[in-house]
Every structure is written in C-alpha cells, then in structure tokens.
Amino acid sequence: MSTSAPAALEALIEEATVDAYGEDEQLTGFFTMIEESLAVPFTTTVLGVEVSVVGVDPAEDGRVVARCARGPVRQAVGILDLPLPEPAPEGWQGIEAYRYRAR
C-alpha cells in the first residue's frame, strides 16, 4: 500500500466534510465515505491474529470502528488502529484520509 500524497488526502477530507458543521457531522462524513468505498470483507492481522473485516460502524465515543470477525468472535477495532493488509482493499484511501486528519 502506498501512502497518498497530502494533496490527495486533503481533497478526500474536503469531500468527506464539505457539508459538515461540527465534529459529529464530520465523523458522519468520514464514516459514510469509508462505508461506501471500502471493499469488505477483507482479511488483516490484529495483534497477531488473522481476522476478517466485515464492515465499519460509527462508535458512540466519536470514532469510526471496523467490525472484525474470527469465527464466532466479533470485535470492534478503531479504524485509526486497524492495520491494513498488502495489498490494501479497494477504498483504503478513505481510511488514510481519516488517519491524516486525526494527526
């Protein structure tokens, strides 16, 4: 996975937040962008364990989280903490823009 150029990330941030009036609406914009563009399911490794990312959700604490599954076990992992596999799934740029903005 190659890191997007800052200008490309800024354009994605603008796209996600163009009509947002505050943090809650900006979170909704990023969640919507990621949900609509991220190709799920995909497999990645979290803490040394292979999991399947089956979707994304907005969390009550103001984060976007990935819904991870391994067999019957389900766990939400913050998008900021989610390692992406190589090659990254289609739509990973939305996650990278969210991470860039969070810095």
Salt bridges, closest charged atoms under 4 A:
GLU23 OE1 - ARG101 NH2 3.22
ASP57 OD1 - ARG67 NH1 3.02
ASP61 OD2 - ARG63 NE 2.89
